[in-house]
């Protein structure tokens, strides 16, 4: 079942998609490093 609730969230264009993907990667690396530091 597909609803139109999140239809506004989709922004057309590859540029926005690439920016979001790079930000997600930066957050993953940042929290991965912090998690590694806090383990010890």
Secondary structure, DSSP 8 states (H G I E B T S, - for coil): ---STTGGG---SHHHHHHHHHHHHHHHHHHHHHHHHHT-
